[in-house]
């Protein structure tokens, strides 16, 4: 979720250490606020000339976030450095930044929200977000990520969604979350991601809660989430090679590579790729690609790009194709999703 997630209160309608969100070409975490608003970047993009993730300006473009895979400074070396998910070269980004409000309704994951803020965690570089809904229900659209959340005094794991979910909310209720990079959820929680698909699970039902020092969630919820994450990381000791492969598979899905092309690129059979994708992301590679494409198209539309051009840029055959996919995933048209912000 950036899209923000709200724990076990979710229900289906009637009809998302390690670094930044896998924003790739779809915008994603820290992306510009809706209606074309520009947000200040947290740091520099990939250093390789010609890489799509290269962006050194203070404005975010739909492609500039790239894919970052880093480990917490407290665990393994300096924070803020990691391989670019597009070209494999080293990429740097800034450390913590103050919470900043987005323009009305854009939460980085394609979900309309009331008030949303996000920053890079000072300790881990991970995206930490906070949302306060403006109504009795909050919609979360599929975005292909897992999140660790602090919701109603409990730690919750929000699994990857295959359809829009609705959460019952209370006035002024605050939810905090930390975005998990590709493959991290499987590594930290010890369960395949597909077992968490379309679910919100209390963390203690998956793993023994780690001990962490410092201020409590009541005093510093963002910092406490980071400390829990670091403690989980130190306990699990994820394999760096596996996380790099997960980031590369996620980038291939964002680039729109076919399942066969992705399998050949990574030396896998199609069947092995499907099993691996389900374990890491909670979806098969085709579903993951479709969700990333939908999020990119929606991001462009919310940034003011005409729907026809947004559909073409995102990789749809035409605007009607974009509309069909949006209705299949969310039950709403791209126009309705854009107006909702």
Secondary structure as GFF3:
##gff-version 3
##sequence-region A 1 341
A	DSSP	beta_strand	10	12	.	.	.	ID=ss1
A	DSSP	beta_strand	68	69	.	.	.	ID=ss2
A	DSSP	beta_strand	81	84	.	.	.	ID=ss3
A	DSSP	beta_strand	90	92	.	.	.	ID=ss4
A	DSSP	beta_strand	100	101	.	.	.	ID=ss5
A	DSSP	beta_strand	115	120	.	.	.	ID=ss6
A	DSSP	beta_strand	127	132	.	.	.	ID=ss7
A	DSSP	beta_strand	137	140	.	.	.	ID=ss8
A	DSSP	beta_strand	146	151	.	.	.	ID=ss9
A	DSSP	beta_strand	154	158	.	.	.	ID=ss10
A	DSSP	beta_strand	165	168	.	.	.	ID=ss11
A	DSSP	beta_strand	174	180	.	.	.	ID=ss12
A	DSSP	alpha_helix	184	189	.	.	.	ID=ss13
A	DSSP	three_ten_helix	193	196	.	.	.	ID=ss14
A	DSSP	beta_strand	200	202	.	.	.	ID=ss15
A	DSSP	three_ten_helix	203	205	.	.	.	ID=ss16
A	DSSP	alpha_helix	221	236	.	.	.	ID=ss17
A	DSSP	alpha_helix	240	255	.	.	.	ID=ss18
A	DSSP	alpha_helix	259	265	.	.	.	ID=ss19
A	DSSP	alpha_helix	270	281	.	.	.	ID=ss20
A	DSSP	alpha_helix	285	302	.	.	.	ID=ss21
A	DSSP	alpha_helix	307	314	.	.	.	ID=ss22
A	DSSP	alpha_helix	319	330	.	.	.	ID=ss23
A	DSSP	alpha_helix	334	339	.	.	.	ID=ss24
###
